[in-house]
Amino acid sequence: MDLCDRNDIQALLARHGFRFAKSLGQNFLIRGDVAEDIAAAGCVSGCGVLEVGPGIGALTVQLARRAEKVVSVELDKRLPPVLAETLAGYDNFSLIEGDVMKLDLAAVAAERFAGLRPVLCANLPYNITTPFLTACVHADCFEQLTVLIQKEVAQRICARPGTGDYGAFTLLMQYYTEPELLFTVPNTCFMPPPKVTSAVVRCVTRREPPVQVKSEEAFWRTVRAGFALRRKTLVNSLQTGWQLPKERLTEIVTACGLSPTVRGEALGLEEYARLADALAEEA
């Protein structure tokens, strides 16, 4: 059976009485070369892979061929019988049935990948991309995250200060990881085809943050405030997160070497770190 052949896929799904569910954001990858490239980018020597939303297993098979162990998490209760058939030849594969957003990722990695190098590699459902990646970096249990996601989100993750894609989520991902957009994937590579182009991004976990801050709570508070009012100046935007007089905020921003009329989207990690440290002293 070829899991990237439309006729084989349709026969497989018909055999199991499966129909796609829009509510689950199901878009199965049906290009073998793309699955191979994602798996090659996502696997490292001696790794254990956590995959989310395996579908019928096109990417899963490629991961199982390269990794020591693959654990996939699937929410759709109709798919385990399908995966039991398509992954029958791989004894290094196991399945967790349930909602990945309700899992303790660090506990799963520690239990399932003892002695291995934990990584995440997945064709992520579009509707959980941002909250799930946020959960991954906070769990601090993966060496790298390699995901096939909406191109727009991939560009946000890799964006630079001053660009339209740049935002608080950008800073979150770049604080905890070193992201790289590897390649784009057209919608014709999926069944059913989504309405958007996708992209593969690899985020290698940093051993140390790129900037040092006195308080991470103050740092993220400052970042969130900095992007709260994108069309307003930084000083006006900071008022949403710091209850200080505008005059005092202007003094702090200026003392940090920044123009009070600059917008939050123009600041990089270093500027936000410097500003957060100054603001934390006021708290």
BAKOLKOL-410247 format. One line per 5 residues: number of its first residue (from 1); their letters; for each residue x, y, z of N, C-alpha, C, O. Coordinates in steps of 0.001 Angstrom, whole numbers, plus 500000, padded with zeros to 6 digits. Layout:
% residues N
NUM) a) X/Y/Z/X/Y/Z/X/Y/Z/X/Y/Z  ...
END
This chain:
% residues 283
1) mdlcd) 500839/498796/500000/500000/500000/500000/500870/501248/500000/501813/501365/500782  500538/502178/499112/501260/503447/499034/500408/504515/499708/499345/504880/499205  500884/505019/500860/500115/506000/501624/500118/507388/501003/499533/508327/501543  500788/507506/499857/500786/508782/499149/500181/508642/497754/500337/509518/496902  499499/507544/497541/498804/507317/496279/497303/507532/496511/496711/506913/497394
6) rndiq) 496701/508408/495716/495305/508763/495945/494370/507556/495897/493454/507447/496712  494592/506670/494965/493721/505494/494842/493847/504590/496065/492847/504096/496586  495091/504376/496523/495304/503546/497712/494698/504198/498953/494123/503520/499805  494836/505534/499046/494292/506261/500193/492776/506160/500219/492181/505879/501260  492154/506389/499070/490701/506329/499002/490183/504934/499331/489157/504786/499996
11) allar) 490901/503908/498861/490490/502531/499169/490638/502251/500660/489783/501603/501262  491726/502742/501255/491966/502558/502686/490867/503228/503511/490308/502622/504425  490566/504473/503181/489556/505214/503933/488170/504608/503757/487384/504564/504704  487869/504140/502549/486567/503505/502298/486447/502205/503087/485375/501873/503593  487536/501485/503187/487547/500211/503917/487216/500417/505391/486618/499557/506037
16) hgfrf) 487622/501588/505913/487385/501888/507329/486207/502832/507536/485943/503258/508660  485500/503160/506462/484339/504033/506560/484664/505426/507065/483882/506028/507802  485822/505937/506666/486292/507235/507180/485879/508381/506270/485961/508282/505046  485429/509476/506890/485167/510729/506192/485876/511863/506918/485954/511872/508146  486387/512807/506160/487141/513910/506756/486241/514791/507618/485078/515030/507292
21) akslg) 486808/515268/508726/486091/516156/509639/486728/517534/509596/487870/517712/510020  485985/518514/509081/486514/519882/509005/486833/520443/510381/487771/521225/510534  486060/520049/511376/486252/520585/512724/487586/520200/513328/488068/520854/514253  488192/519126/512799/489490/518662/513308/490654/519159/512465/491810/518833/512733  490344/519949/511447/491416/520493/510610/492223/519415/509910/493449/519496/509833
26) qnfli) 491526/518400/509396/492228/517263/508795/492595/517522/507344/491723/517686/506491  493880/517557/507076/494422/517656/505722/495581/516684/505652/496684/516998/506099  495344/515499/505092/496365/514447/505082/497421/514718/504019/497097/515036/502874  498676/514590/504406/499791/514752/503472/499821/513563/502519/499776/512412/502955  499898/513836/501225/499865/512753/500244/501044/512814/499262/500980/512244/498173
31) rgdva) 502106/513500/499653/503306/513552/498811/504439/512853/499545/504894/513319/500590  504892/511728/498990/505938/510941/499630/507247/511680/499793/507898/511564/500832  507652/512451/498765/508920/513169/498861/508873/514243/499941/509875/514490/500612  507716/514885/500116/507578/515897/501157/507650/515241/502535/508311/515753/503438  506972/514114/502691/507022/513389/503968/508452/512974/504302/508881/513068/505452
36) ediaa) 509181/512516/503291/510579/512118/503503/511428/513311/503917/512262/513201/504816  511220/514448/503264/512015/515644/503584/511719/516148/504999/512629/516573/505711  510458/516101/505399/510098/516542/506749/510728/515622/507786/511299/516085/508774  510622/514316/507556/511184/513353/508506/512697/513484/508599/513265/513389/509686  513350/513703/507463/514805/513871/507458/515211/515122/508229/516221/515123/508932
41) agcvs) 514428/516178/508097/514730/517428/508799/514412/517319/510285/515060/517961/511112  513416/516507/510624/512941/516450/511997/513628/515453/512896/513562/515577/514119  514286/514467/512318/514927/513421/513118/516407/513719/513338/517091/514242/512458  516881/513374/514526/518308/513445/514842/518742/512068/515309/517903/511215/515600  520020/511851/515380/520546/510545/515793/520050/510177/517187/520120/510982/518115
46) gcgvl) 519542/508938/517324/519109/508443/518626/517898/509148/519190/517784/509318/520404  516980/509566/518311/515837/510358/518790/514587/509534/519025/514391/508460/518457  513754/510085/519885/512390/509630/520054/511508/510755/519580/511686/511898/520001  510547/510456/518702/509740/511499/518063/508315/511495/518597/507661/510453/518647  507849/512656/518991/506435/512843/519277/505811/513470/518043/506255/514515/517567
51) evgpg) 504773/512815/517533/504048/513321/516364/502612/513632/516786/502034/512929/517615  502055/514671/516218/500680/515067/516529/499848/514977/515253/500254/515483/514207  498699/514341/515338/497820/514222/514187/498414/513399/513064/498640/513930/511977  498677/512107/513289/499321/511281/512270/498451/510995/511055/498972/510602/510011  497133/511182/511164/496266/510886/510031/496298/509412/509701/496006/508572/510552
56) igalt) 496652/509091/508460/496754/507677/508070/498187/507168/508166/498439/505984/507943  499138/508058/508500/500492/507605/508769/501538/507837/507706/502603/507221/507762  501281/508706/506730/502260/508937/505661/503578/509475/506221/504650/508985/505867  503500/510472/507087/504708/511003/507719/505199/510053/508802/506405/509892/508988  504281/509430/509509/504627/508525/510603/505553/507412/510137/506527/507086/510815
61) vqlar) 505254/506835/508992/506081/505754/508440/507504/506248/508214/508464/505554/508549  507644/507442/507647/508979/507987/507392/509724/508264/508692/510939/508082/508762  509008/508701/509716/509628/508933/511023/510074/507614/511635/511168/507518/512191  509225/506600/511530/509540/505291/512107/510756/504653/511446/511448/503846/512067  511016/505006/510207/512180/504476/509495/513478/505133/509944/514564/504602/509711
66) raekv) 513359/506303/510596/514552/507059/510959/514793/507163/512464/515937/507288/512901  513737/507112/513248/513849/507332/514687/513913/506013/515454/513521/504961/514951  514416/506100/516679/514420/504927/517547/513000/504576/517994/512650/503409/518168  512205/505615/518173/510846/505415/518659/509956/506555/518185/510389/507706/518134  508717/506240/517839/507745/507251/517425/506471/507069/518246/505894/505983/518297
71) vsvel) 506051/508145/518880/504797/508144/519625/503905/509210/518987/504254/510390/518969  502763/508790/518469/501842/509720/517819/500611/509929/518694/500152/509016/519379  500093/511143/518654/498892/511494/519418/497781/511803/518426/497921/512685/517578  496678/511073/518536/495566/511247/517609/494251/511446/518362/493893/510653/519233  493541/512514/518014/492277/512854/518666/491088/512111/518057/490152/511742/518765
76) dkrlp) 491130/511895/516750/490010/511271/516038/489941/509779/516362/490850/509019/516027  488866/509374/517009/488721/507982/517445/488536/507010/516277/488608/505797/516471  488300/507520/515078/488125/506655/513909/489449/506233/513289/489484/505310/512475  490541/506901/513664/491809/506653/512978/492699/505556/513568/493482/504974/512818  492627/505239/514863/493463/504155/515383/493385/502840/514598/494426/502215/514392
81) pvlae) 492199/502384/514147/492176/501158/513333/492917/501306/512011/493530/500358/511520  492853/502507/511440/493573/502772/510195/495077/502694/510441/495809/502063/509678  495531/503340/511516/496957/503337/511842/497448/501948/512232/498602/501601/511978  496584/501160/512842/496961/499788/513187/497295/498995/511925/498140/498100/511944  496618/499337/510832/496881/498677/509553/498123/499248/508870/498996/498497/508433
86) tlagy) 498200/500573/508781/499284/501183/508007/500638/501138/508719/501677/501193/508060  500644/501039/510058/501904/500994/510817/502183/499610/511392/503010/499458/512292  501501/498621/510877/501622/497265/511425/503056/496741/511380/503439/495926/512219  503839/497190/510430/505192/496673/510276/506244/497384/511107/507433/497099/510965  505834/498307/511974/506805/499104/512726/506583/498917/514228/505644/499469/514803
91) dnfsl) 507448/498143/514839/507296/497874/516273/507825/499013/517143/507704/498964/518367  508412/500038/516520/508874/501211/517278/507835/502327/517287/508127/503456/517683  506623/502004/516850/505528/502976/516822/504495/502650/517891/504139/501490/518099  504018/503692/518567/502904/503527/519497/502001/504744/519400/502411/505811/518943  500771/504563/519835/499760/505602/519671/499147/505994/521011/498821/505146/521841
96) iegdv) 498999/507305/521197/498254/507837/522330/496962/508404/521770/496992/509298/520924  495838/507901/522228/494549/508405/521779/494090/509517/522717/493967/509307/523923  493839/510693/522164/493395/511795/522999/493801/513137/522439/494319/513236/521327  493557/514170/523228/493816/515557/522860/495204/515962/523339/495460/515995/524543  496093/516267/522413/497463/516623/522781/497505/517884/523642/498442/518069/524419
101) mkldl) 496507/518746/523513/496486/519972/524297/496211/519706/525781/496379/520592/526619  495794/518502/526091/495530/518141/527484/496638/517283/528085/496553/516877/529244  497667/517009/527305/498768/516172/527777/499827/516989/528516/500038/518165/528222  500477/516356/529466/501671/516913/530096/502847/516489/529214/503354/515374/529335  503269/517379/528337/504275/517025/527329/505588/516579/527954/506205/515622/527485
106) aavaa) 506019/517261/529005/507278/516898/529658/507186/515499/530251/508143/514729/530181  506032/515168/530836/505853/513840/531432/505831/512762/530358/506406/511689/530545  505174/513036/529236/505136/512073/528131/506539/511826/527590/506926/510681/527359  507304/512905/527388/508662/512779/526861/509544/511982/527820/510322/511129/527391  509423/512259/529110/510244/511561/530102/509888/510082/530167/510768/509234/530309
111) erfag) 508608/509775/530064/508155/508378/530182/508420/507583/528916/508895/506449/528973  508111/508179/527776/508185/507421/526509/509556/507449/525852/509881/506551/525075  510371/508467/526150/511647/508611/525445/512855/508562/526377/513865/509218/526122  512752/507793/527447/513883/507654/528374/515108/507133/527632/515035/506121/526936  516238/507831/527782/517475/507424/527119/517588/507867/525679/518602/507609/525031
116) lrpvl) 516554/508536/525158/516558/509012/523779/516570/510536/523747/516403/511191/524775  516766/511080/522577/516744/512535/522383/515351/512934/521899/515017/512689/520739  514530/513541/522756/513150/513852/522372/513064/514993/521358/513673/516048/521535  512302/514761/520301/512033/515803/519317/510550/515748/518964/509879/514740/519186  510062/516836/518418/508696/516882/517916/508759/517026/516407/509527/517836/515890
121) canlp) 507954/516243/515695/507882/516372/514244/506456/516037/513832/505963/514946/514120  505789/516975/513157/504372/516758/512876/503843/517646/511766/504363/518731/511504  502792/517154/511120/501941/517958/510248/500826/518454/511158/499807/517783/511322  501018/519623/511744/500111/520100/512789/498764/520561/512234/498709/521216/511193  497682/520221/512926/496390/520806/512574/496484/522328/512724/496986/522826/513731
126) ynitt) 496001/523056/511724/496133/524515/511739/495498/525151/512973/495981/526167/513472  494408/524548/513465/493663/525195/514542/494327/525119/515908/493838/525738/516853  495417/524388/516044/496109/524342/517341/497553/524813/517254/498281/524750/518245  497977/525281/516098/499400/525574/515875/500000/526496/516928/500970/526124/517589  499447/527683/517095/500048/528649/518015/499999/528199/519474/501029/528234/520146
131) pflta) 498836/527776/519993/498823/527334/521396/499665/526091/521643/500256/525945/522713  499724/525193/520662/500509/523980/520879/502003/524272/520870/502728/523760/521723  502478/525072/519940/503900/525412/519923/504291/526194/521169/505398/526041/521686  503381/527030/521647/503621/527745/522903/503780/526748/524045/504678/526887/524876  502906/525741/524085/503000/524710/525121/504308/523933/525006/504898/523554/526018
136) cvhad) 504760/523696/523784/506006/522942/523571/507220/523680/524122/508063/523082/524792  507310/524970/523842/508494/525706/524319/508465/525866/525838/509515/525874/526480  507282/525990/526409/507186/526100/527862/507470/524755/528542/507969/524722/529667  507154/523655/527867/507428/522331/528436/508926/522069/528530/509374/521333/529409  509704/522668/527624/511167/522570/527651/511642/521125/527703/512477/520769/528534
141) cfeql) 511107/520297/526814/511472/518880/526837/511906/518342/525482/512264/517169/525376  511882/519181/524435/512256/518736/523098/513544/519422/522630/513751/520610/522880  514404/518659/521950/515615/519255/521385/515281/520160/520209/515941/521176/519991  514260/519791/519458/513843/520638/518351/512397/520330/517983/511870/519258/518280  511775/521306/517328/510402/521196/516855/510437/521376/515346/510878/522417/514859
146) tvliq) 509979/520376/514599/509929/520481/513147/508491/520261/512732/507950/519166/512895  507867/521304/512194/506431/521226/511945/506058/521748/510569/506650/522693/510049  505055/521096/510001/504429/521537/508763/503195/522323/509176/502251/521762/509732  503204/523612/508906/502147/524509/509381/501768/525491/508277/502371/525498/507203  500780/526306/508548/500384/527343/507608/501567/528276/507356/502241/528703/508293
151) kevaq) 501811/528588/506089/502967/529408/505722/502969/530743/506467/504023/531237/506868  501790/531317/506646/501677/532602/507331/502206/532522/508760/502858/533452/509236  501930/531420/509439/502410/531249/510813/503914/530997/510821/504624/531500/511691  504399/530223/509860/505838/529979/509751/506592/531288/509553/507662/531488/510127  506031/532173/508743/506661/533471/508516/506639/534326/509781/507578/535082/510035
156) ricar) 505575/534212/510574/505511/534936/511844/506612/534458/512788/507249/535264/513467  506827/533166/512826/507830/532595/513720/509229/533091/513358/510054/533335/514238  509486/533236/512078/510826/533598/511603/510978/535086/511277/512014/535496/510754  509975/535886/511577/509965/537297/511175/511034/538127/511873/511562/537739/512915  511338/539267/511284/512309/540214/511826/511594/541485/512290/510507/541796/511803
161) pgtgd) 512198/542220/513226/511576/543453/513716/511231/544414/512586/511977/544557/511617  510086/545065/512732/509676/546053/511757/508885/545516/510592/508434/546290/509749  508700/544197/510519/507934/543606/509426/506508/543337/509889/506234/543278/511087  505609/543176/508934/504212/542964/509257/503936/541650/509966/502958/541532/510704  504795/540661/509745/504593/539344/510366/505083/539292/511805/504740/538375/512551
166) ygaft) 505875/540263/512187/506539/540271/513500/505558/540568/514618/504745/541487/514513  505636/539776/515709/504725/539995/516822/505219/539319/518090/506345/538825/518147  504367/539303/519104/504735/538713/520388/505049/537216/520249/505945/536700/520917  504303/536526/519376/504557/535093/519166/505934/534877/518542/506613/533898/518850  506340/535787/517671/507680/535738/517081/508738/535745/518182/509646/534914/518193
171) llmqy) 508605/536695/519106/509581/536837/520182/509582/535616/521096/510637/535191/521567  508410/535056/521344/508329/533851/522167/509140/532722/521546/509957/532094/522220  508914/532466/520261/509600/531365/519586/511098/531635/519436/511907/530712/519532  511469/532892/519201/512881/533208/519008/513638/533326/520326/514867/533248/520341  512930/533512/521418/513554/533537/522747/513940/532112/523162/515023/531884/523702
176) ytepe) 513048/531172/522905/513284/529795/523338/513948/528910/522289/514559/527897/522631  513834/529285/521007/514379/528444/519942/515074/529281/518880/514963/530506/518862  515789/528600/517999/516363/529221/516798/515577/528680/515610/515846/527570/515151  514611/529442/515105/513757/528938/514026/514346/529159/512634/515085/530111/512385  513990/528245/511744/514418/528348/510350/513304/527823/509461/512846/526693/509630
181) llftv) 512869/528647/508511/511876/528209/507542/512602/527397/506474/513456/527925/505762  512264/526117/506363/513003/525222/505476/512486/525222/504048/513262/525397/503109  511173/525026/503872/510614/525022/502519/509093/525133/502592/508482/524836/503618  508499/525565/501487/507045/525693/501415/506450/524433/500786/507127/523690/500075  505169/524215/501068/504468/523036/500563/503126/523493/499987/502285/524001/500729
186) pntcf) 502907/523322/498671/501644/523774/498067/500452/522937/498542/500616/521814/499018  499264/523502/498406/498070/522821/498908/497734/521544/498141/496958/520718/498621  498313/521379/496952/498073/520164/496162/498711/518921/496788/498470/517803/496333  499521/519118/497827/500184/517998/498492/499326/517383/499595/499778/516504/500329  498078/517857/499705/497211/517388/500780/495884/516865/500247/495445/517216/499152
191) mpppk) 495261/516014/501058/493908/515552/500805/493098/515714/502095/493459/515149/503128  492003/516484/502040/491624/517425/500978/492566/518617/500981/493184/518902/502007  492692/519316/499868/493619/520458/499817/493113/521628/500649/491958/522028/500501  493950/522188/501523/493551/523383/502280/493521/524593/501347/493952/524514/500197  493010/525705/501854/492914/526909/501041/494181/527757/501098/494258/528812/500468
196) vtsav) 495174/527291/501857/496393/528073/502049/497621/527250/501703/497561/526023/501616  498734/527944/501507/500030/527299/501320/500618/526984/502692/500423/527736/503646  501332/525879/502783/501949/525484/504044/503467/525648/503952/504012/525924/502883  504125/525476/505072/505586/525566/505108/506111/524714/506255/505412/524465/507237  507343/524278/506110/507997/523508/507162/509001/524408/507858/509863/525014/507221
201) vrcvt) 508876/524487/509175/509798/525289/509972/510425/524387/511029/509742/523570/511647  511719/524542/511228/512435/523787/512270/512925/524771/513317/513599/525751/513001  512573/524494/514578/512945/525368/515681/513821/524573/516648/513330/523711/517376  515105/524865/516648/516052/524164/517517/516068/524855/518878/516288/526063/518963  515838/524094/519930/515751/524663/521274/517095/525245/521702/518136/524605/521553
206) rrepp) 517061/526443/522224/518275/527095/522699/518677/526530/524059/517821/526224/524890  519964/526396/524276/520441/525982/525595/520324/527114/526592/520056/526896/527774  520526/528314/526110/520380/529510/526927/519619/530548/526108/519792/530608/524891  518777/531370/526748/518088/532434/526010/519103/533375/525361/520209/533528/525879  518756/534002/524251/519680/534909/523569/519914/536217/524321/520866/536943/524034
211) vqvks) 519043/536512/525283/519207/537705/526113/518967/537320/527569/518197/536405/527857  519623/538015/528471/519435/537785/529900/518528/538871/530463/518704/540051/530159  517568/538478/531276/516639/539443/531868/516563/539223/533373/516782/538114/533861  516252/540285/534097/516139/540192/535544/514883/539429/535963/514865/538755/536993  513847/539546/535159/512575/538888/535465/511884/538499/534167/511547/539363/533358
216) eeafw) 511671/537194/533965/510963/536766/532758/509516/537235/532785/508944/537529/531736  508913/537309/533977/507534/537783/534077/507450/539222/533568/506540/539569/532814  508407/540058/533986/508425/541452/533538/508735/541542/532040/508211/542405/531337  509589/540643/531571/509951/540635/530148/508729/540352/529287/508451/541093/528344  507991/539280/529604/506831/538934/528773/505688/539926/528962/504905/540157/528041
221) rtvra) 505597/540493/530120/504607/541547/530359/504891/542743/529452/503974/543355/528904  506165/543061/529304/506576/544175/528447/506348/543862/526982/505894/544718/526223  506661/542638/526581/506458/542225/525193/504972/542282/524833/504603/542839/523799  504131/541715/525675/502687/541727/525399/502164/543158/525286/501367/543471/524401  502623/544021/526192/502193/545420/526146/502703/546114/524888/501996/546926/524290
226) gfalr) 503919/545795/524493/504525/546442/523334/503763/546202/522045/503794/547028/521133  503069/545050/521970/502306/544733/520757/500805/544898/520941/500031/544580/520039  500390/545390/522098/498961/545501/522385/498267/546505/521472/497119/546312/521073  498982/547578/521150/498421/548626/520285/499403/548859/519144/500207/549790/519191  499337/548026/518134/500358/548029/517074/500474/549365/516355/501558/549713/515887
231) rktlv) 499385/550122/516255/499412/551381/515508/499758/552576/516379/499848/553707/515902  499950/552308/517659/500290/553383/518589/501789/553375/518885/502488/552414/518568  502267/554447/519491/503680/554509/519863/503948/553535/521007/503025/553083/521683  505215/553224/521210/505598/552292/522265/505126/552773/523632/504628/551981/524432  505278/554050/523898/504876/554586/525206/503384/554370/525448/502987/553938/526529
236) nslqt) 502565/554668/524453/501122/554463/524592/500788/552990/524774/499914/552636/525565  501485/552137/524042/501228/550707/524114/501632/550140/525474/500950/549272/526018  502729/550628/526010/503213/550117/527301/502243/550403/528437/502246/549701/529449  501423/551414/528279/500456/551757/529320/499420/550653/529530/498766/550610/530572  499264/549755/528543/498313/548650/528695/498838/547585/529649/498064/546779/530165
241) gwqlp) 500137/547576/529886/500710/546555/530750/501375/547080/532008/501559/546346/532979  501737/548371/531984/502424/548968/533129/501660/550213/533588/501506/551174/532834  501203/550181/534790/500408/551287/535334/501321/552390/535847/501450/552612/537051  501944/553068/534902/502835/554183/535217/502394/555409/534428/501832/555271/533342  502641/556610/534958/502290/557819/534216/503013/557847/532868/504133/557352/532736
246) kerlt) 502362/558427/531890/502947/558489/530555/504286/559204/530567/505201/558840/529828  504398/560220/531406/505657/560971/531478/506788/560069/531964/507906/560129/531452  506485/559224/532967/507519/558337/533508/507885/557260/532486/509058/556920/532339  506904/556731/531793/507190/555741/530747/508065/556350/529658/508968/555695/529137  507796/557591/529321/508603/558283/528308/510050/558407/528774/510978/558213/527989
251) eivta) 510240/558728/530045/511592/558842/530605/512317/557496/530558/513496/557432/530212  511607/556426/530907/512229/555095/530922/512612/554657/529519/513709/554146/529294  511700/554862/528580/511969/554479/527185/513176/555249/526654/514046/554671/526003  513228/556516/526923/514339/557356/526464/515651/556925/527113/516690/556884/526454  515603/556604/528410/516812/556180/529121/517352/554862/528582/518533/554557/528741
256) cglsp) 516490/554089/527949/516919/552814/527355/517463/552996/525936/517744/552023/525236  517606/554255/525527/518167/554533/524208/517165/554406/523081/517551/554241/521924  515864/554481/523407/514819/554326/522401/514047/555628/522246/513936/556415/523186  513526/555838/521069/512693/557009/520833/511302/556761/521403/510747/555683/521189  510728/557706/522109/509381/557514/522664/508303/557382/521593/507183/556961/521881
261) tvrge) 508644/557742/520355/507657/557637/519273/507797/556337/518479/507028/556098/517549  508776/555491/518839/508955/554226/518140/507779/553303/518461/507143/553440/519506  507501/552384/517578/506445/551403/517813/507048/550099/518331/508200/549769/518051  506246/549379/519083/506729/548131/519681/507208/547112/518668/508103/546321/518966  506634/547115/517481/506998/546141/516456/508394/546366/515883/508901/545531/515134
266) algle) 509017/547493/516233/510369/547789/515734/511454/547274/516668/512634/547300/516316  511073/546804/517858/512056/546387/518869/512379/544901/518760/511502/544073/518514  513660/544583/518947/514087/543198/518978/514184/542690/520406/513813/543390/521348  514681/541472/520562/514801/540865/521885/515661/541700/522825/515316/541869/523994  516777/542222/522325/517679/542991/523181/517013/544261/523702/517153/544608/524875
271) eyarl) 516288/544953/522821/515619/546181/523245/514521/545883/524270/514365/546607/525253  513771/544819/524031/512718/544459/524986/513310/544018/526327/512737/544296/527380  514446/543338/526289/515091/542920/527537/515552/544133/528335/515347/544199/529547  516167/545082/527659/516650/546294/528315/515482/547092/528907/515564/547595/530028  514415/547196/528147/513244/547941/528593/512550/547237/529768/512126/547888/530723
276) adala) 512441/545924/529692/511788/545163/530764/512547/545272/532076/511941/545389/533141  513884/545233/531999/514691/545362/533212/514461/546723/533867/514368/546824/535090  514372/547757/533050/514139/549111/533589/512754/549225/534201/512587/549837/535256  511766/548644/533548/510399/548702/534046/510231/547880/535323/509465/548248/536214  510954/546763/535399/510853/545903/536573/511315/546631/537835/510825/546359/538931
281) eea) 512247/547541/537674/512736/548312/538815/511689/549285/539354/511778/549739/540494  510695/549599/538518/509640/550523/538910/508509/549807/539661/507732/550426/540388  508444/548494/539466/507326/547728/540034/507443/547609/541561/506588/546997/542200
END
